[in-house]
Amino acid sequence: MTNPVTQAATLLKEHRESIDRLDAILVYTLGERFKHTQAVGKLKAEHDLPPSDPSREAAQIARLEDLAVQANLDPDFAKAFLNFIIQEVIRHHRKHQE
């Protein structure tokens, strides 16, 4: 019979390995997302379009909140996370227009 502490340590290690893999997926996914938003920023700058699109941002936030509910993730957290990303994207878009 396995010692409960050893069994817990094994489960903890497995959870942490999964978390590490998911963190890597998040980082690479964000990198890919920002590659596309950089291209959008360049297009906007070339065509003198505003760096921010409030109607799209609102739609994306609503979409992400719905996805968060489906994924059992706190929608307020999802909204805050997307708002953070949007602000970073807008900052990059403004840099392209300078």
Secondary structure, 3 states (H helix, E strand, C coil): CCCHHHHHHHHHHHHHHHHHHHHHHHHHHHHHHHHHHHHHHHHHHHCCCCCCCHHHHHHHHHHHHHHHHHCCCCHHHHHHHHHHHHHHHHHHHHHHHC
